[in-house]
Amino acid sequence: MTERSLASVGERVFNFSPGPAVLPLEVLEQAQEELVSLPGVGMSVLEISHRSPAFDRILEETLAGLKGLLGIGADHEVIFLQGGASLQFSMVPMNLLRGQQAAADYILTGTWGVTGAKEARREGAVHVAWDCAATNYDRLPGPDEIRLSKDPAYVHVTSNETIQGVQWKHEPMVGGAPLVCDCSSDFLSRPIDVAKYGLIYACAQKNAGIAGVTAVIIRKDLLERSRDTLPTMLDYRTHVTNGSRPNTPPVFAVYILGLVCRWVRDTMGGLESMARHNAAKAKILYDILDSSAGFYAGHARPDCRSDMNVTFRLPNEGLEKEFVTAAAQRGLIDLKGHRSVGGIRASIYNAMPLEGVAALRDFMIDFQKTRQA
Ligand SMILES: *Cc1c(COP(=O)(O)O)cnc(C)c1O
């Protein structure tokens, strides 16, 4: 695949949706090209058996793509599940907490972490090791603010809080406890040192593809915690033993994930380069916030800012509504913030091109000039 300009597809807008989100044009075009007939197969990927050699190859390539990008070694298994990241809010504690004496610790830096902790409480003891509710999740804890329980079953974090726009820059220190991370909204946006994690999960529809598939990366020793009384399909071991195919997997979503992995590797130059690209895009917008004399007020504190979701307020709600409407007229779509934060959220995942961010920057400068007078 070679890089293509969005301008070459005239009717496409710049899509700042938090998810499902913008996909690389090259991926959409390859899927389109192969949709009616996969090369050498003569059928659509939508029509083939999930046990066919053609799908064997797609699954293998997708797995190899992910493992190659993330440098996943022999200590971890990779499985593809359905039910979204939300099902992992339940499956993680069902498999890792159920029947344990210890508590699971949750570090709450935003809405998704809070939701995960709520589900975990159905399965066992949950200890909140830090909670930023008092300032509406605008920052990360300092190392001395995290209060872990004694020998927690695991420690759960959310690497990027999609709604608040708060992103961890490096892993918190959690002693010997397995670190469990919801990476849904920054998966494949930067390198991860997988060896530091007990379990990583991510739905695909933010950075890595389309809704329907969720990647779970689990350290092999943790599989021993799952109990035989678990429902078969909710037991991680079922999916590991059956190579992500105990039943029909979401074949199209797996296929697209594979294409996205290839795009990140071949077109974008791998995760280090992807991360630099994403940081450069985010800086363009944060520089506008910082030079706006308070007209655009960032939600996240500067040292916790997300490279994926840029969240900010305007002086009043009337102006925020006008901003969203006027931006849409310029082909800058889906900029309304989540109701729990308000204001504006620009989601600028992997596939948002630099020219989309530059167009938003120019719009923001113009908007401030005309509305501030
Ligand atoms: C989108 C998102 C989820 C929810 O994902 P679903 O696939 O809709 O269940 C969970 N966590 C984070 C961080 C997200 O961004």
Ligand as a Chemical Component Dictionary entry (heavy atoms), coordinates in Angstrom:
data_LIG
# 
_chem_comp.id                   LIG 
_chem_comp.type                 NON-POLYMER 
_chem_comp.pdbx_formal_charge   0 
_chem_comp.three_letter_code    LIG 
# 
loop_
_chem_comp_atom.comp_id 
_chem_comp_atom.atom_id 
_chem_comp_atom.alt_atom_id 
_chem_comp_atom.type_symbol 
_chem_comp_atom.charge 
_chem_comp_atom.model_Cartn_x 
_chem_comp_atom.model_Cartn_y 
_chem_comp_atom.model_Cartn_z 
_chem_comp_atom.pdbx_ordinal 
LIG C1 C1 C 0 -14.478 2.973  23.238 1  
LIG C2 C2 C 0 -13.890 2.533  24.520 2  
LIG C3 C3 C 0 -14.463 1.487  25.271 3  
LIG C4 C4 C 0 -15.743 0.799  24.868 4  
LIG O1 O1 O 0 -15.555 0.018  23.760 5  
LIG P1 P1 P 0 -16.763 -0.907 23.179 6  
LIG O2 O2 O 0 -16.070 -1.690 22.117 7  
LIG O3 O3 O 0 -17.803 0.036  22.658 8  
LIG O4 O4 O 0 -17.267 -1.739 24.278 9  
LIG C5 C5 C 0 -13.819 1.111  26.425 10 
LIG N1 N1 N 0 -12.689 1.709  26.833 11 
LIG C6 C6 C 0 -12.127 2.732  26.145 12 
LIG C7 C7 C 0 -10.878 3.363  26.647 13 
LIG C8 C8 C 0 -12.715 3.169  24.970 14 
LIG O5 O5 O 0 -12.169 4.187  24.279 15 
# 
loop_
_chem_comp_bond.comp_id 
_chem_comp_bond.atom_id_1 
_chem_comp_bond.atom_id_2 
_chem_comp_bond.value_order 
_chem_comp_bond.pdbx_ordinal 
LIG C1 C2 SING 1  
LIG C2 C3 SING 2  
LIG C2 C8 DOUB 3  
LIG C3 C4 SING 4  
LIG C3 C5 DOUB 5  
LIG C4 O1 SING 6  
LIG O1 P1 SING 7  
LIG P1 O2 DOUB 8  
LIG P1 O3 SING 9  
LIG P1 O4 SING 10 
LIG C5 N1 SING 11 
LIG N1 C6 DOUB 12 
LIG C6 C7 SING 13 
LIG C6 C8 SING 14 
LIG C8 O5 SING 15 
# 
